[in-house]
Amino acid sequence: MCGILAILNSTDDSAAMRAKVLALSRRQRHRGPDWSGLHQTGNHFLAHERLAIMDPASGDQPLYNEDKTIIVTVNGEIYNYKAMMDHIKVAHPNKKFATNSDCEVISHLYEMHGEQVASMLDGFFAFVILDTRTNTFYAARDPIGVTCLYIGWGKDGSVWLSSEMKCLKDDCARFQQFPPGHYYSSKTNSFTRYYNPRHYLNF
């Protein structure tokens, strides 16, 4: 269990706002006592409270793609990460992974497949991706909502995502549970269902 917090399209990119994000993230410190991480690009902030399970030595978050243009903060476990690593290496034989974390594949898969990434993952997860190449962001929650995730909209028009509501309640005009099996894209400012289970009838 880890804790994630993302504040995107904030109107405040000051050092004071950075300190505020860190303080809000620490409200979830009980979820991840091993490491606190924060990435800021302009008016976008991604924070993480880590419980080290996979690759405790080098799997600190946020995580990045190879050229660090795609940043991800994630809570969860990716069961098929080895198969996804193989998939990535087939397409890009020289691709280098910075960690042995199961979650690092998310940034590389997004780089290759964009918004299809959530549908390629087997596991339980909640994550937020910042794509600095296009100044866009993307968030997703696992198909049946094993992993907690909430989304809120700030009074300044910013978008907030967090593992717990306590990080949103003071600054968001409204907030809600992030729907399982969906992703949210800043390109459309809307949710899209990616998980559509098949139904079978046996007679």
C-alpha positions as CSV (number, residue, x, y, z in Angstrom):
1,M,0.0,0.0,0.0
2,C,1.3,3.4,-1.0
3,G,-0.2,6.9,-1.1
4,I,-0.3,9.1,-4.2
5,L,-1.2,12.8,-4.7
6,A,-1.3,14.8,-7.9
7,I,-2.2,18.4,-8.4
8,L,-2.4,19.4,-12.0
9,N,-2.9,22.7,-13.8
10,S,-2.6,24.6,-10.6
11,T,-2.5,28.4,-10.8
12,D,0.3,28.4,-8.2
13,D,3.7,27.0,-9.0
14,S,5.5,28.8,-6.1
15,A,7.8,27.3,-3.5
16,A,5.0,27.8,-1.0
17,M,2.7,25.6,-3.1
18,R,5.4,22.9,-3.4
19,A,5.7,22.9,0.4
20,K,1.9,22.7,0.7
21,V,1.9,19.6,-1.6
22,L,4.5,17.9,0.5
23,A,2.4,18.7,3.7
24,L,-0.8,17.3,2.1
25,S,1.0,14.2,0.9
26,R,2.3,13.5,4.4
27,R,-1.4,13.2,5.5
28,Q,-1.0,9.8,3.8
29,R,2.3,8.9,5.3
30,H,0.8,5.9,7.1
31,R,0.3,4.3,3.7
32,G,4.0,4.6,2.8
33,P,6.5,5.1,5.6
34,D,9.6,4.2,3.6
35,W,10.0,7.1,1.2
36,S,8.5,10.5,0.3
37,G,8.9,11.7,-3.3
38,L,7.8,14.8,-5.2
39,H,8.1,15.8,-8.8
40,Q,7.2,19.3,-10.1
41,T,7.1,20.5,-13.7
42,G,5.7,24.1,-13.8
43,N,2.3,24.0,-12.3
44,H,2.0,20.2,-12.1
45,F,2.9,18.3,-8.9
46,L,3.1,14.5,-8.4
47,A,3.8,13.2,-4.9
48,H,4.2,9.7,-3.5
49,E,4.4,8.0,-0.1
50,R,6.0,4.7,-0.6
51,L,5.8,1.3,1.1
52,A,8.8,-0.5,-0.4
53,I,7.9,-4.0,-1.6
54,M,9.3,-4.4,-5.1
55,D,12.9,-3.2,-5.6
56,P,13.2,-1.5,-2.2
57,A,16.7,-0.2,-3.1
58,S,15.9,1.7,-6.3
59,G,12.2,1.8,-6.9
60,D,11.5,5.1,-5.3
61,Q,8.8,7.2,-7.0
62,P,7.8,9.1,-9.0
63,L,9.0,6.9,-11.8
64,Y,10.1,8.0,-15.3
65,N,10.5,6.9,-18.9
66,E,14.0,6.8,-20.3
67,D,14.3,10.5,-21.2
68,K,12.2,11.6,-18.2
69,T,9.6,13.3,-20.2
70,I,6.9,11.0,-18.8
71,I,6.4,10.9,-15.1
72,V,4.2,8.5,-13.1
73,T,3.1,8.2,-9.5
74,V,1.4,4.9,-8.8
75,N,0.0,2.8,-6.0
76,G,-0.5,-0.9,-6.9
77,E,1.0,-4.1,-8.2
78,I,1.4,-5.0,-11.8
79,Y,1.2,-8.8,-12.1
80,N,2.1,-9.0,-15.8
81,Y,5.0,-6.6,-15.6
82,K,7.6,-9.2,-16.9
83,A,5.5,-9.9,-20.0
84,M,5.1,-6.1,-20.5
85,M,8.9,-5.6,-20.1
86,D,9.4,-8.3,-22.8
87,H,6.8,-6.5,-25.0
88,I,8.7,-3.2,-24.6
89,K,12.1,-4.8,-25.3
90,V,10.8,-6.5,-28.5
91,A,9.8,-3.1,-29.9
92,H,12.8,-1.2,-28.4
93,P,15.7,-3.7,-27.9
94,N,18.0,-0.9,-26.5
95,K,15.4,0.3,-23.9
96,K,16.9,0.6,-20.5
97,F,14.9,0.3,-17.3
98,A,16.1,2.4,-14.3
99,T,14.6,0.1,-11.7
100,N,13.3,-3.4,-11.1
101,S,10.0,-2.0,-10.0
102,D,7.0,-3.7,-11.5
103,C,5.4,-0.2,-11.9
104,E,8.1,1.3,-14.1
105,V,6.6,-0.4,-17.2
106,I,3.7,2.0,-17.0
107,S,5.7,5.0,-18.2
108,H,7.2,3.0,-21.1
109,L,3.9,1.5,-22.1
110,Y,2.3,5.0,-22.1
111,E,5.2,6.2,-24.3
112,M,4.5,3.4,-26.8
113,H,0.7,3.1,-26.6
114,G,-0.7,6.3,-25.1
115,E,-4.1,6.0,-23.5
116,Q,-4.4,2.3,-24.1
117,V,-1.9,1.7,-21.3
118,A,-4.5,0.9,-18.6
119,S,-6.1,-1.9,-20.7
120,M,-2.8,-3.6,-21.0
121,L,-2.2,-4.0,-17.3
122,D,-3.1,-7.0,-15.2
123,G,-3.1,-6.1,-11.5
124,F,-4.5,-3.6,-9.0
125,F,-3.5,0.0,-9.4
126,A,-4.2,3.7,-9.3
127,F,-1.8,6.0,-11.1
128,V,-1.3,9.4,-12.6
129,I,0.9,10.2,-15.6
130,L,2.2,13.6,-16.5
131,D,3.4,13.8,-20.2
132,T,5.7,16.9,-20.4
133,R,6.0,16.4,-24.2
134,T,2.4,17.6,-24.6
135,N,1.7,19.1,-21.2
136,T,-1.1,16.6,-20.7
137,F,-2.0,14.2,-17.9
138,Y,-3.7,10.8,-17.6
139,A,-5.0,8.9,-14.6
140,A,-6.5,5.4,-14.3
141,R,-7.9,3.0,-11.7
142,D,-7.9,-0.8,-11.8
143,P,-10.9,-2.6,-13.3
144,I,-12.8,-3.4,-10.1
145,G,-11.5,-0.7,-7.8
146,V,-9.2,-2.6,-5.5
147,T,-6.9,0.4,-5.2
148,C,-8.4,3.6,-3.7
149,L,-8.4,6.7,-5.8
150,Y,-10.3,10.0,-5.6
151,I,-10.5,12.9,-8.0
152,G,-11.3,16.6,-7.2
153,W,-11.5,19.9,-9.0
154,G,-9.9,22.8,-7.3
155,K,-11.4,26.2,-6.8
156,D,-8.8,27.5,-9.3
157,G,-9.7,25.0,-12.0
158,S,-6.9,22.5,-11.1
159,V,-7.4,18.8,-11.0
160,W,-6.5,16.8,-7.9
161,L,-6.0,13.1,-7.5
162,S,-5.3,11.3,-4.3
163,S,-5.4,7.9,-2.5
164,E,-7.4,9.4,0.3
165,M,-10.1,12.2,0.5
166,K,-8.2,14.0,3.3
167,C,-5.8,15.5,0.8
168,L,-8.7,17.0,-1.3
169,K,-11.3,18.2,1.2
170,D,-9.8,21.6,2.1
171,D,-8.9,22.8,-1.4
172,C,-11.4,21.2,-3.9
173,A,-14.8,22.7,-4.8
174,R,-16.0,19.1,-5.3
175,F,-14.5,15.7,-5.3
176,Q,-15.6,12.1,-5.9
177,Q,-14.5,8.5,-6.0
178,F,-12.6,7.8,-9.2
179,P,-14.7,5.2,-11.1
180,P,-13.1,1.7,-11.3
181,G,-12.2,0.5,-14.8
182,H,-11.9,4.1,-16.2
183,Y,-9.2,6.5,-17.1
184,Y,-9.3,10.3,-17.1
185,S,-7.6,12.3,-19.8
186,S,-6.8,16.0,-19.7
187,K,-7.1,15.9,-23.5
188,T,-10.9,15.5,-23.2
189,N,-11.3,16.4,-19.5
190,S,-13.5,13.4,-19.1
191,F,-13.6,9.7,-18.0
192,T,-13.5,6.9,-20.5
193,R,-14.3,3.3,-19.6
194,Y,-11.5,1.0,-20.6
195,Y,-12.7,-2.2,-18.9
196,N,-15.5,-4.0,-20.6
197,P,-15.9,-7.5,-19.3
198,R,-17.4,-10.1,-21.5
199,H,-20.5,-12.0,-20.4
200,Y,-21.1,-15.7,-21.0
201,L,-24.2,-17.8,-20.8
202,N,-23.8,-21.5,-20.4
203,F,-26.8,-23.8,-20.9
